[in-house]
Every structure is written in structure tokens, then in C-alpha cells.
Amino acid sequence: MLFNSQFFIVVFLPVVLGLYYAFAGNRVARQSVVVLASLGFYGWWDVRFVPLLMGLTVANWLFAQWFGRARHSSIPVLGVALNLAVLGLFKYADFLRGTAFGLAGDDWQPWHLILPLGISFFVFQKISYLIDLRRGDRHIYGFLDFCMFVSFFPQLIAGPLVRHNEIIHQFRADPRGPAMWDSLSRGFVLFIIGVGKKVLLADTLAMLADPLFTKALGTPLSMAEAWAAAGSYTLQIYFDFSGYSDMAIGLGLMFGLRLPFNFDAPYRAVSVRDFWRRWHMTLSRFLRDYLYIPLGGSRCGPIRQAVNVVATMLLGGLWHGANWTFVVWGGLHGVALAVNHVWEQRGFPLPRVVSWLLTLVFVMACWVLFRSPDFSTAGQVLASMVGAHGVGHVSLDRDSARALVLGASAAVIGPTSHVAALTRLRPRPWIAVPAGVGLAYLLLLIGGRLPNVFIYFQF
């Protein structure tokens, strides 16, 4: 089920939200409503994978209970191994087999395993909890609390990557407190902003980016076409993913729960380090806390530190997808982060505008690799961007041109959505009118288009 679908907005959300508040006075009842709704939400895509989601949930909860009684450090390690094995089977089995057979020069037939939706997100969530237990955290939760933590539908499929100590304690509070109407109104507006980002910007930009990248598979692009492809995809992936995050955070707030922010105007970054402080922030901190720091982080010499950050980003790239293009994409960011650190240590400041432009061009070039199905296509597009196949021209329809201008302005100049909805907005009755009209327009627009899934669903 998609957040940006008429059924979700008109039927699923009002029914679940109504039942949640109808049973708000009974903690077990209201949490049961959320868990059952979350399983229905996940099963809407493919009910065959609900047992996998619940099986992993039960297994991880049992590992936590076992650790709570035995306090043996190897127990969380076994749980982490189980989670990684499941992730490896579904996501990387064909990739690893293909790489091995390719190196050996042998023919092979892929297994074509179906990737369970959101598996990378809910597996990482469980891993972080088990590692926290091994590091000394003493939070052993009841089964219903743990189920709601890992299955809460706003963040189940594509994050944000929420940690147990950020949300489970919130389950105790009755959502009908003094802040109920404020949370409902602000959360609803943030949700509408997220839908707008997805439907008005990301999906419109996809109509420009997708045909150009498809054309690049067989025909070199002109310089104008290559920059249009790179620029439109750069904006598309941002508004697609940040739009989902806005919807997730807004939905959480409507249930009286605060989820962590995931984006903070990343295209205003003036360095690669700054970019990763702003882009997919919950993944960045996961990689920092559970990979980079355990590898030694910055507590060692400069060479080892550079190796640590590159290794972390290589694994971060692999997390995004079972393709060597993702691994190299992560590696490039890792190298850039290492160079960035040395550059700052040596004290070679650049003018802020120059730093911003260099960072943005680097990020755009890397997005080309991220979007391309193979290195050959990425190389063709990057070569076209520097004029290898002529300057040429690109024809933009009115919708695409408008989406590019509005998207670039919002990404670089305007306030972030969470600042607009959660800080600057002052809930007033009259705001309901434009909010309702905006949602009605978006619903009509959704009904007139084919459903367009979120980019990060494939990860």
C-alpha cells in the first residue's frame, strides 16, 4: 500500500486513526490496533511476506528475552547473524552468485528471489537494538511494545530508521493529551507536504529523467540532455525520499508519536561531510554508530581513519542495492569524505559558493552512477555531461520545466518542510481550508496517474 494512494488517504488512514483514538484510553487495545493495521498495510503488497516480517520480529524478541535472562554477550551476536543471513539470502544471493560465476567465466541462472518490501530497513532496525543490548543497554521490552516498534506502518517500509530508545517510551502516553490537536494538525500538514513532494515534484521529474536514462542505454545523450537527466534525477530522488519521510513523520505525529527527522536541505551542503549530515540522517548515524566507530572511527591515525570511512561507505553503498554501481557510488562518497577531512584539517578554506557548487556537482555526478543500471551507461552520461557527444538541446514540456524550477528553488532556498510544518506553522481554523483544498487536488492528481512507487522501496 502506498501513502500516495487514494485508498490509503481516504479509507485506510481515517479508519485506523479513528480506531486508535477510540481505544486511546486502553494501551493494549490502541497498540493492538496499530500492530494489526501495520500487518495489513504490509500484507497489502504481498501477504506471503507477512510471516517473514512476524517471524523475524518474534525471533528477535526471543533473542532479547534470552539475553535479558542469561546476559551472555554472544546472544545478540547470534541474533545479528540471523538478521544478516535473511537479508543476505533475499537481497544478495543472486548478486554474490553472479559475481562468483562471472569471475569464473561460467554461465549461471539467477534464482530471481523476490525482495521483501522494506527488508533493509526493518532488518537494520532490529540489528541496532541487538547491538545496543550487547553494548550494555538494559531495555528488555514486552512483546506488544516490540511488535509496534518494528512494525509501525509509517516507518516500516522506508524509514526513518528509528531506534528503540527514541520511540518505545512514547507508547506509554495517552495520545489524547493537551497536545493532541496540535499534533494532529501539524502532522496532517506535514503529511500533505510530503504527498505534494512525491506527486507534484518527484513523479513529474521522473517523467523527464526516466526517458533520458532509458535513451542513454542505447544512444549517447547530448550535453543538454545529460545535464537534464542528472539534474532531474537529483531532484527526483530527493523529493521522492524526503517526501516519504515527511509523510512518515507526519503520520507518526498524528498518532502522537515523534519520529526522527531524516533530511535537512542536503543540497545546501557546502562539503560532502555536510551533505551526509543532512541526507538520510538516520542511515548516516546508523553507519557512524554501528560501522564507522566500531572500526576505529577517528580514534586512529589519518590513514586508518580514511580506510574506516571508505569501508563504511562501501558497505553503505552495498546496503542500497545488490549491484556494483551502488558499491562504487558508496566508495566514491567514502573517498570524498576522507579527502574532505584532510582538506579541513590542513586549513584550505574555499569561498562558500565555490564549496557549495563543487559539492553539488560531485553529488549529481554520483547520482548518475546510482541511477544507471551499469557502468557503461553511467560512463556515457557522465561523458555527455562534459560535452563528449555535442552540446545539443533538450525539449521540456511545461510540467517538467515547472517542476525543475520549483524543485530547485525549494531544495536550495525555501524552508525545509519540517521547519515549515512543525515550527513556523501556527495552527488556525482557516488553515484547514487551503490544506483541504490542496489534499483534494492531490487526490485528483493521484487518480489521474498510474501509481508510482517510492524509489527507496527497491532497497
ZAMARGU-4260 file (C-alpha; in steps of 0.2 Angstrom, whole numbers, plus 5000, padded with zeros to 4 digits):
<rodrens>
0) 5000/5000/5000 | 5007/5017/4995 | 5005/5033/5006 | 5001/5042/4990 | 4986/5032/4985
5) 4968/5036/4986 | 4964/5021/4996 | 4977/5024/5009 | 4972/5043/5012 | 4953/5041/5010
10) 4950/5024/5018 | 4965/5016/5027 | 4971/5031/5037 | 4954/5038/5043 | 4949/5021/5049
15) 4965/5016/5058 | 4967/5033/5066 | 4948/5033/5071 | 4950/5016/5080 | 4967/5021/5088
20) 4959/5036/5096 | 4943/5027/5100 | 4953/5014/5110 | 4966/5028/5116 | 4962/5025/5134
25) 4967/5007/5134 | 4986/5005/5130 | 4985/4987/5125 | 4970/4990/5113 | 4977/5005/5104
30) 4994/4997/5102 | 4985/4981/5095 | 4975/4992/5083 | 4992/4999/5076 | 5001/4982/5075
35) 4986/4974/5066 | 4984/4989/5054 | 5003/4988/5051 | 5002/4970/5046 | 4988/4973/5035
40) 4997/4988/5027 | 5012/4977/5024 | 5002/4962/5018 | 4993/4973/5005 | 5009/4972/4994
45) 5012/4953/4996 | 5004/4944/5010 | 5016/4930/5008 | 5030/4940/5017 | 5020/4944/5032
50) 5026/4928/5040 | 5044/4933/5037 | 5041/4950/5045 | 5032/4942/5060 | 5045/4928/5061
55) 5059/4939/5062 | 5050/4950/5075 | 5047/4935/5086 | 5064/4928/5084 | 5072/4945/5088
60) 5061/4947/5103 | 5065/4930/5109 | 5084/4934/5107 | 5081/4949/5118 | 5072/4940/5131
65) 5085/4926/5132 | 5099/4940/5134 | 5089/4948/5147 | 5089/4932/5157 | 5107/4925/5153
70) 5116/4941/5150 | 5128/4932/5138 | 5136/4943/5125 | 5135/4930/5112 | 5116/4930/5111
75) 5114/4947/5102 | 5128/4941/5090 | 5118/4926/5086 | 5103/4937/5083 | 5113/4949/5072
80) 5119/4934/5062 | 5101/4928/5059 | 5096/4945/5053 | 5111/4947/5041 | 5108/4929/5034
85) 5090/4933/5030 | 5095/4950/5022 | 5109/4941/5013 | 5098/4927/5006 | 5084/4938/4999
90) 5094/4953/4994 | 5112/4947/4989 | 5111/4929/4985 | 5109/4932/4966 | 5122/4946/4967
95) 5135/4936/4975 | 5132/4921/4964 | 5133/4931/4949 | 5149/4939/4954 | 5157/4922/4958
100) 5151/4914/4942 | 5156/4930/4932 | 5174/4929/4939 | 5175/4911/4935 | 5168/4914/4917
105) 5154/4901/4919 | 5136/4903/4914 | 5123/4904/4928 | 5104/4906/4930 | 5098/4918/4944
110) 5086/4912/4957 | 5075/4928/4955 | 5071/4929/4973 | 5058/4942/4977 | 5065/4955/4988
115) 5053/4958/5003 | 5047/4976/5003 | 5057/4987/5016 | 5068/4972/5022 | 5084/4983/5023
120) 5075/4995/5034 | 5067/4983/5047 | 5082/4972/5047 | 5093/4986/5052 | 5081/4992/5065
125) 5082/4975/5074 | 5101/4974/5072 | 5103/4991/5080 | 5093/4985/5095 | 5103/4969/5097
130) 5119/4978/5096 | 5113/4991/5109 | 5109/4976/5121 | 5126/4969/5119 | 5134/4986/5122
135) 5125/4987/5139 | 5108/4994/5136 | 5096/4986/5148 | 5079/4989/5139 | 5070/4972/5138
140) 5053/4976/5131 | 5036/4967/5131 | 5030/4958/5115 | 5017/4971/5111 | 5029/4985/5113
145) 5042/4977/5102 | 5030/4972/5089 | 5024/4990/5087 | 5042/4997/5087 | 5047/4986/5072
150) 5030/4986/5063 | 5024/5004/5065 | 5017/5006/5047 | 5023/5024/5044 | 5041/5019/5046
155) 5040/5001/5041 | 5045/5001/5023 | 5057/5015/5020 | 5061/5023/5037 | 5066/5034/5045
160) 5077/5021/5054 | 5070/5023/5071 | 5079/5017/5087 | 5070/5008/5101 | 5075/5021/5114
165) 5068/5035/5103 | 5050/5029/5102 | 5045/5014/5113 | 5044/5025/5129 | 5032/5036/5119
170) 5019/5021/5118 | 5015/5024/5137 | 5007/5041/5134 | 4989/5043/5131 | 4988/5052/5114
175) 4973/5062/5120 | 4984/5074/5130 | 4984/5093/5128 | 4995/5092/5113 | 4983/5081/5103
180) 4975/5093/5091 | 4992/5102/5089 | 5000/5085/5084 | 4985/5080/5073 | 4985/5097/5063
185) 5004/5099/5061 | 5006/5080/5057 | 4992/5082/5044 | 5000/5097/5036 | 5017/5088/5035
190) 5009/5073/5028 | 5001/5084/5014 | 5018/5092/5011 | 5026/5075/5009 | 5012/5070/4997
195) 5015/5086/4987 | 5033/5082/4986 | 5030/5065/4979 | 5016/5068/4967 | 5019/5086/4961
200) 5038/5086/4960 | 5046/5068/4961 | 5034/5059/4950 | 5034/5074/4937 | 5053/5074/4937
205) 5053/5056/4934 | 5044/5059/4918 | 5059/5069/4912 | 5073/5058/4920 | 5067/5041/4916
210) 5066/5043/4897 | 5083/5051/4896 | 5091/5037/4906 | 5082/5024/4895 | 5088/5033/4880
215) 5106/5033/4887 | 5106/5014/4886 | 5107/5013/4868 | 5111/5031/4862 | 5123/5044/4868
220) 5115/5059/4875 | 5119/5077/4871 | 5127/5088/4884 | 5110/5097/4887 | 5101/5080/4889
225) 5114/5073/4901 | 5113/5088/4912 | 5094/5087/4911 | 5094/5069/4916 | 5106/5071/4930
230) 5098/5087/4937 | 5080/5080/4936 | 5085/5064/4944 | 5095/5073/4958 | 5079/5082/4962
235) 5068/5067/4960 | 5077/5056/4972 | 5077/5070/4985 | 5059/5074/4984 | 5054/5056/4982
240) 5063/5050/4998 | 5061/5066/5008 | 5043/5066/5003 | 5041/5049/5010 | 5050/5054/5026
245) 5038/5069/5028 | 5023/5058/5026 | 5030/5045/5039 | 5035/5059/5052 | 5018/5067/5049
250) 5008/5051/5051 | 5018/5047/5067 | 5014/5064/5074 | 4995/5061/5070 | 4997/5045/5081
255) 5005/5056/5095 | 5022/5049/5091 | 5038/5059/5086 | 5049/5051/5073 | 5067/5057/5070
260) 5070/5069/5055 | 5078/5062/5040 | 5083/5076/5029 | 5089/5094/5032 | 5091/5103/5015
265) 5105/5092/5009 | 5108/5101/4993 | 5113/5117/5003 | 5128/5107/5009 | 5145/5115/5007
270) 5155/5099/5009 | 5152/5081/5007 | 5153/5079/5026 | 5140/5092/5027 | 5129/5083/5014
275) 5129/5067/5024 | 5124/5076/5040 | 5109/5082/5030 | 5105/5067/5019 | 5096/5052/5025
280) 5102/5056/5043 | 5095/5041/5052 | 5105/5030/5040 | 5121/5041/5042 | 5120/5039/5061
285) 5117/5020/5059 | 5133/5019/5048 | 5143/5030/5060 | 5137/5021/5076 | 5137/5003/5071
290) 5151/5003/5057 | 5162/5018/5057 | 5165/5019/5076 | 5167/5001/5079 | 5180/5000/5065
295) 5190/5013/5075 | 5182/5029/5068 | 5193/5044/5070 | 5202/5037/5085 | 5217/5031/5075
300) 5229/5038/5063 | 5224/5048/5047 | 5227/5033/5035 | 5217/5021/5046 | 5203/5034/5048
305) 5202/5036/5029 | 5201/5017/5027 | 5187/5016/5040 | 5177/5029/5032 | 5179/5022/5014
310) 5175/5004/5021 | 5159/5011/5030 | 5153/5020/5014 | 5157/5005/5003 | 5145/4994/5014
315) 5133/5009/5014 | 5133/5008/4996 | 5130/4989/4996 | 5115/4992/5008 | 5107/5002/4994
320) 5107/4988/4982 | 5114/4972/4975 | 5124/4980/4961 | 5142/4985/4959 | 5137/5003/4954
325) 5130/5005/4971 | 5146/4999/4979 | 5156/5011/4969 | 5144/5025/4972 | 5147/5022/4991
330) 5166/5021/4988 | 5166/5037/4979 | 5157/5046/4994 | 5169/5037/5006 | 5185/5044/4997
335) 5177/5061/4996 | 5173/5061/5014 | 5191/5056/5018 | 5198/5070/5007 | 5186/5082/5014
340) 5193/5078/5032 | 5211/5080/5027 | 5207/5096/5017 | 5198/5104/5033 | 5212/5098/5044
345) 5225/5107/5033 | 5215/5123/5033 | 5212/5126/5015 | 5195/5135/5015 | 5186/5139/4999
350) 5173/5153/4996 | 5156/5146/5002 | 5148/5147/4985 | 5163/5138/4977 | 5162/5124/4990
355) 5143/5123/4988 | 5145/5121/4969 | 5159/5108/4970 | 5149/5098/4982 | 5133/5099/4972
360) 5142/5094/4956 | 5150/5079/4964 | 5134/5073/4972 | 5125/5075/4955 | 5139/5065/4946
365) 5137/5051/4959 | 5118/5051/4957 | 5121/5047/4939 | 5130/5031/4944 | 5117/5027/4957
370) 5103/5029/4944 | 5112/5020/4930 | 5109/5001/4928 | 5128/4998/4924 | 5145/5007/4922
375) 5144/5008/4904 | 5128/5019/4904 | 5134/5029/4919 | 5150/5032/4909 | 5141/5038/4893
380) 5130/5050/4903 | 5145/5057/4913 | 5155/5059/4896 | 5140/5068/4889 | 5139/5080/4903
385) 5157/5086/4899 | 5152/5088/4880 | 5159/5072/4873 | 5144/5070/4862 | 5140/5088/4857
390) 5130/5101/4866 | 5113/5098/4858 | 5097/5103/4866 | 5083/5096/4876 | 5064/5099/4875
395) 5055/5102/4891 | 5036/5102/4892 | 5028/5115/4904 | 5026/5102/4918 | 5044/5097/4918
400) 5051/5114/4917 | 5039/5120/4931 | 5045/5105/4942 | 5063/5109/4939 | 5061/5127/4944
405) 5050/5124/4959 | 5061/5109/4964 | 5077/5118/4963 | 5070/5133/4972 | 5063/5123/4986
410) 5079/5112/4988 | 5091/5127/4989 | 5081/5142/4995 | 5065/5138/5004 | 5062/5132/5022
415) 5063/5114/5025 | 5046/5105/5026 | 5048/5101/5045 | 5053/5118/5049 | 5038/5125/5039
420) 5025/5112/5047 | 5032/5110/5065 | 5040/5127/5069 | 5033/5141/5058 | 5015/5135/5056
425) 5003/5141/5069 | 4988/5130/5069 | 4972/5141/5065 | 4955/5136/5059 | 4957/5145/5042
430) 4972/5134/5038 | 4961/5119/5036 | 4953/5126/5020 | 4969/5128/5010 | 4975/5111/5017
435) 4959/5103/5012 | 4959/5110/4995 | 4977/5105/4992 | 4974/5087/4998 | 4958/5086/4986
440) 4969/5092/4972 | 4982/5080/4976 | 4969/5066/4977 | 4963/5070/4960 | 4980/5071/4953
445) 4984/5054/4960 | 4968/5046/4952 | 4974/5053/4935 | 4991/5045/4935 | 4997/5027/4937
450) 5004/5023/4954 | 5022/5027/4956 | 5031/5018/4970 | 5045/5026/4980 | 5062/5024/4974
455) 5069/5018/4991 | 5056/5003/4990 | 5069/4994/4980 | 5081/4994/4994
</rodrens>
